[in-house]
Amino acid sequence: MRTLLGLFALLFAVNAFAADKKVVKIGLASNFSEVSTGSSNPYGGYFRDGVTLALKHSEQSLQKLNLSIEPQTFDYGTSDIKVLEATKKAIASDVVAVIGYNYSSNALLAAPLHQEAKLPMLTPSATANRLNDFGRYIHMGAFSNSFMGETLARIATSRLKASKAVTLPAANCAYCSDLSDSFSREFQKLGGKIVASVPVLSEDKVFSDAVSRLKSLDFDIVLIPNQELTSARMITALSNAGIKKHFLGADGWGNVGREFFGILGTATFSGYSTSHWHPDLKDSRSKAFIAAYEKMFGKLPNDTSVLAYDSTLLLVEAIRQAKTLDREGIENSLNALKTFNGVTGKFLLSPNRSPEKSLVLLKTDSHQFKVVETVAPQIGAKR
């Protein structure tokens, strides 16, 4: 009888524990279903994988607080209209925060709606400078275009001794024009001249007009501030046309280059780009992440997955420290965080700003992106 009573007591305690367990619902907003013209697919797959691994690694710490996190997906494909529809669905749901809107163009559409609805939004990879301007409910997990553009301008003038540059931003890409503007401002501040800014379209594949224009200009370097597939097609067209200048790009080129160099084919070029992370980095946190990701998903991670991983852990930390598990409680906790250590480095956080953290400078060599160095931000500089 005593044993039976003990079993009943144990079952009662387990059921009471389960009943008290708090489920925190978060949203995942991304393109989970359509092929992008600018970047390799499945873009949303790497994003989802990074979130999944982060939640797996957070289980133990959450269990100690009797918490669990339940993700809900909001798919917007490649349509701006669907981005707005997905944002409104997230706002109308019972999620307390949303991670996603991975492109700057997506994030810029979603941000004002999130701010108005007071639903915390954390974009892991959007880098648009204007995201700093929407208000306290908008958070970034990546550094800004200003930091990347300024770094590339310094590379152009110091390493490459360039004084004349051409930029080729995709006119229908918010990230591309923003990055081009950031580079141009810093390049001119350093004494360089922007010979021309030649707009293209992300969906273009031939770029004959841009090639003809560049052949008539005198310049030292070319900035291609576009997404992965568009950039690779442009470099291929320019290289095949005999334009053998140094090319510069940013995180839109990717950091591993499977699709990028596949499109490039036999065309060759020399240049530099920036990234948030690279699998060749030797620190222990990065190595552990690669091993865990490969074990869970059977493939190597890319920059999308590592940024999603870091941003999810950042949100989990805010959830763990929140005084209340509603939207306002999560927002207050996010704004209170000052530092965070992720796979992509140490974050210095301040409300409504992109985090200050190091970027990785890459050089193209034999159809590979190779790590040159990590570049530290100018702490406290205006962003």
C-alpha positions in Angstrom: 0.0 0.0 0.0 2.8 2.4 0.9 4.5 1.7 -2.5 1.2 2.3 -4.3 0.7 5.6 -2.5 4.2 6.6 -3.4 3.5 5.9 -7.1 0.3 8.0 -6.9 2.3 10.8 -5.3 5.0 10.7 -8.0 2.4 10.6 -10.8 0.6 13.6 -9.2 3.9 15.5 -9.0 4.7 14.8 -12.6 1.3 15.8 -13.8 1.4 19.0 -11.8 4.8 19.8 -13.2 3.6 19.2 -16.8 0.5 21.3 -16.1 2.6 24.2 -14.8 5.0 24.1 -17.8 4.8 27.3 -19.8 4.9 27.1 -23.6 6.3 30.2 -25.2 5.3 30.6 -28.8 7.6 32.4 -31.3 7.2 33.0 -35.0 9.6 32.1 -37.8 9.1 34.4 -40.8 10.9 33.5 -44.0 10.7 32.3 -47.6 10.2 28.6 -47.0 8.6 27.7 -50.4 9.8 29.6 -53.4 13.0 29.8 -55.5 14.7 33.2 -55.1 16.2 35.0 -58.1 19.0 36.4 -56.0 20.0 33.7 -53.6 20.3 29.9 -53.6 17.3 27.8 -52.4 16.2 26.5 -50.0 17.1 29.8 -48.2 14.4 29.2 -45.6 15.7 25.7 -45.0 19.1 26.8 -43.7 17.3 29.4 -41.6 14.9 26.9 -40.1 17.8 24.5 -39.4 19.7 27.1 -37.5 16.7 27.9 -35.3 16.0 24.2 -34.8 19.5 23.5 -33.6 19.5 26.5 -31.3 16.2 25.4 -29.7 17.6 21.9 -29.2 20.7 23.3 -27.5 18.4 25.4 -25.3 16.2 22.6 -24.0 18.1 21.9 -20.8 18.3 25.6 -19.7 14.6 26.1 -20.5 13.6 22.9 -18.6 15.2 24.3 -15.5 12.8 27.2 -15.7 9.9 24.9 -16.6 9.7 26.5 -20.1 9.5 25.2 -23.6 9.5 27.1 -26.9 7.1 26.3 -29.7 7.9 27.8 -33.2 5.2 28.7 -35.7 6.1 29.4 -39.3 5.0 32.3 -41.4 5.9 31.7 -45.1 6.0 34.6 -47.5 7.7 33.1 -50.5 9.4 35.7 -52.7 6.5 38.2 -52.8 6.4 41.6 -51.1 2.6 41.3 -50.8 3.0 38.0 -49.0 5.6 39.5 -46.6 3.0 42.0 -45.5 0.3 39.2 -45.3 2.7 37.0 -43.2 3.5 39.9 -40.9 -0.2 40.6 -40.3 -0.8 36.9 -39.5 2.1 36.9 -37.0 0.7 40.0 -35.4 -2.7 38.4 -35.1 -1.3 35.2 -33.7 -0.3 34.4 -30.1 3.4 34.5 -30.7 5.4 36.7 -28.4 8.2 37.5 -30.8 9.2 36.8 -34.4 12.6 35.8 -35.8 13.1 36.2 -39.5 12.6 38.5 -42.5 16.1 37.5 -43.6 16.6 39.9 -46.5 16.7 43.6 -45.9 13.9 44.2 -48.3 11.7 41.8 -46.3 12.7 43.3 -43.0 12.0 46.9 -44.1 8.5 45.9 -45.1 7.8 44.1 -41.9 9.4 46.5 -39.4 6.9 49.3 -39.3 4.0 46.8 -38.8 5.9 45.1 -35.9 6.7 48.5 -34.4 3.1 49.6 -34.6 1.7 46.3 -33.2 4.4 46.2 -30.5 5.5 42.7 -31.5 9.2 42.2 -31.0 11.0 41.4 -34.3 14.5 40.0 -34.5 16.0 39.7 -38.0 19.1 37.5 -38.0 20.6 38.6 -41.3 19.0 41.8 -42.7 21.7 44.6 -42.6 19.9 47.7 -43.9 20.9 50.8 -42.1 17.4 52.1 -41.9 16.3 49.2 -39.6 17.9 51.2 -36.8 15.2 53.9 -37.3 11.9 52.1 -36.7 11.9 51.9 -32.9 12.4 49.8 -29.9 10.6 46.6 -31.1 12.9 46.1 -34.1 16.1 44.2 -33.4 19.0 43.0 -35.6 21.3 40.0 -35.2 23.8 41.2 -37.8 26.0 44.2 -38.3 24.8 47.0 -40.6 25.6 47.8 -44.2 27.5 50.9 -43.0 30.1 48.7 -41.3 30.5 46.4 -44.4 30.5 49.4 -46.9 33.1 51.3 -44.8 35.3 48.1 -44.5 35.2 47.5 -48.3 36.1 51.1 -49.0 39.1 50.9 -46.8 40.1 47.6 -48.5 39.8 49.3 -51.8 42.0 52.3 -50.9 44.6 50.6 -48.7 45.0 47.1 -50.0 44.1 47.7 -53.6 45.3 51.3 -53.9 42.2 52.1 -55.9 41.2 55.7 -56.5 38.3 55.2 -59.0 35.4 52.9 -58.5 32.2 51.7 -60.3 29.2 50.4 -58.4 26.6 48.1 -59.9 23.7 47.8 -57.4 20.5 46.0 -58.2 17.9 48.8 -58.4 15.1 46.5 -57.1 17.0 45.4 -54.0 17.0 47.6 -50.8 20.1 45.8 -49.4 22.0 46.4 -52.6 21.4 50.2 -53.0 21.9 50.7 -49.2 25.3 48.9 -49.3 26.3 50.8 -52.4 25.6 54.1 -50.8 27.5 53.1 -47.6 30.6 52.1 -49.7 30.4 55.3 -51.9 30.3 57.7 -48.9 33.3 56.1 -47.2 35.3 55.7 -50.5 34.8 59.4 -51.3 35.7 60.4 -47.8 39.0 58.5 -48.2 39.8 60.4 -51.4 38.4 58.0 -54.0 36.0 58.9 -56.8 32.8 57.1 -57.8 33.1 57.1 -61.6 29.6 55.7 -62.1 26.8 53.8 -60.4 25.2 51.5 -63.0 21.9 50.0 -61.9 20.9 46.5 -62.8 18.0 44.2 -62.0 18.2 41.1 -59.7 16.6 38.9 -62.2 18.9 39.8 -65.1 21.2 37.1 -66.4 23.0 38.8 -69.4 23.9 42.3 -68.2 24.9 43.4 -71.7 24.0 47.1 -71.0 26.1 47.2 -67.9 29.0 45.5 -69.8 28.8 48.1 -72.6 28.7 50.9 -70.1 31.7 49.7 -68.1 33.8 49.2 -71.3 33.6 53.0 -71.9 34.7 54.0 -68.4 38.1 54.3 -66.6 38.1 52.7 -63.2 40.2 50.6 -60.8 37.6 48.4 -59.0 34.0 47.3 -59.3 31.6 47.0 -56.3 29.0 44.4 -56.8 26.8 44.8 -53.8 24.1 42.2 -54.7 22.9 38.9 -53.6 24.7 35.6 -54.3 23.3 34.5 -57.7 22.9 37.9 -59.2 26.5 38.8 -58.2 27.9 35.6 -59.7 26.1 36.1 -63.0 27.4 39.7 -63.1 31.0 38.8 -62.4 30.7 36.0 -65.0 29.4 38.4 -67.7 32.0 41.1 -66.9 34.9 38.6 -66.7 33.9 37.0 -70.0 33.8 40.4 -71.6 37.4 41.0 -70.7 36.8 43.3 -67.7 39.6 42.1 -65.4 39.4 44.4 -62.5 39.2 43.7 -58.8 35.6 42.9 -57.7 34.3 43.8 -54.2 31.2 42.4 -52.5 29.6 41.8 -49.1 27.7 39.2 -47.2 25.3 38.8 -50.1 27.9 36.7 -51.9 27.7 34.0 -49.3 30.6 32.6 -47.4 31.1 29.1 -48.9 30.2 29.7 -52.5 28.8 26.4 -53.7 26.3 28.0 -56.0 28.3 31.2 -56.5 31.3 29.4 -58.0 29.1 26.9 -59.8 27.6 29.8 -61.8 31.1 31.4 -62.3 32.2 28.2 -64.1 35.6 28.7 -65.8 35.5 32.5 -65.4 38.1 33.8 -62.9 38.4 37.0 -61.0 40.2 38.5 -58.0 38.4 40.2 -55.2 37.3 40.6 -51.6 34.0 40.2 -49.8 32.7 40.4 -46.3 30.9 37.8 -44.2 29.6 37.2 -40.7 31.3 33.8 -40.3 33.3 31.2 -42.2 33.7 27.4 -41.5 37.5 27.8 -41.5 37.5 29.9 -38.4 39.4 28.1 -35.7 37.6 29.0 -32.5 36.1 26.2 -30.4 32.5 27.6 -30.5 32.6 27.6 -34.3 33.9 24.1 -34.5 31.3 22.8 -32.0 28.5 24.4 -34.0 29.7 22.8 -37.3 29.9 19.4 -35.7 26.5 19.6 -34.1 24.9 21.0 -37.3 26.5 18.4 -39.5 25.4 15.6 -37.1 21.8 16.8 -37.0 21.2 17.7 -40.7 23.9 15.8 -42.6 25.3 18.8 -44.3 27.6 21.8 -43.6 26.1 25.0 -42.3 26.2 28.3 -44.1 26.1 31.9 -43.0 22.3 31.9 -43.0 22.1 29.0 -40.6 24.7 30.3 -38.2 23.1 33.8 -38.0 19.7 32.1 -37.3 21.4 30.0 -34.6 22.9 33.0 -32.9 19.7 35.1 -33.1 17.6 32.3 -31.7 19.9 31.8 -28.7 19.8 35.6 -28.2 16.0 35.5 -28.1 16.1 32.4 -25.8 18.3 34.4 -23.4 15.8 37.2 -23.4 13.0 34.7 -22.7 14.9 33.2 -19.9 15.5 36.6 -18.3 12.0 38.1 -19.0 9.9 39.0 -16.0 6.7 38.3 -17.9 6.4 36.0 -20.9 4.2 38.3 -23.0 5.3 40.5 -25.9 6.1 43.5 -23.7 8.0 41.4 -21.2 10.1 39.8 -24.0 10.7 43.3 -25.5 11.9 44.7 -22.2 14.3 41.8 -21.7 15.7 42.1 -25.3 16.4 45.8 -24.7 18.1 45.1 -21.4 20.7 42.7 -22.9 24.1 44.4 -23.2 26.3 41.6 -24.5 25.9 38.1 -26.1 28.5 35.6 -27.1 27.6 33.7 -30.3 29.2 31.6 -33.0 29.6 34.8 -35.1 31.4 36.5 -32.2 30.7 38.8 -29.3 27.8 41.1 -29.7 27.8 44.5 -28.1 24.1 45.4 -27.9 22.3 48.7 -27.6 18.5 49.3 -28.0 17.3 49.9 -31.6 20.8 49.4 -33.1 22.6 46.8 -35.1 25.0 44.9 -32.9 28.7 45.9 -32.8 30.7 42.8 -33.7 33.6 41.7 -35.9 33.2 40.8 -39.6 35.2 38.3 -41.6 37.1 39.6 -44.6 37.3 37.0 -47.4 39.4 36.8 -50.5 38.5 34.8 -53.6 41.3 32.3 -54.5 40.9 29.3 -56.9 37.1 29.4 -56.8 37.1 29.5 -53.0 36.4 32.1 -50.3 39.4 32.2 -48.0 39.6 34.0 -44.7 42.0 36.9 -44.7 41.3 38.4 -41.3 38.5 39.4 -38.9 37.8 43.2 -38.7 36.7 44.7 -35.4 34.1 47.4 -35.4 34.9 51.0 -34.4 33.2 50.6 -31.0 30.8 53.5 -30.3 31.1 54.9 -33.8 27.9 56.4 -35.3 26.0 53.7 -37.2 
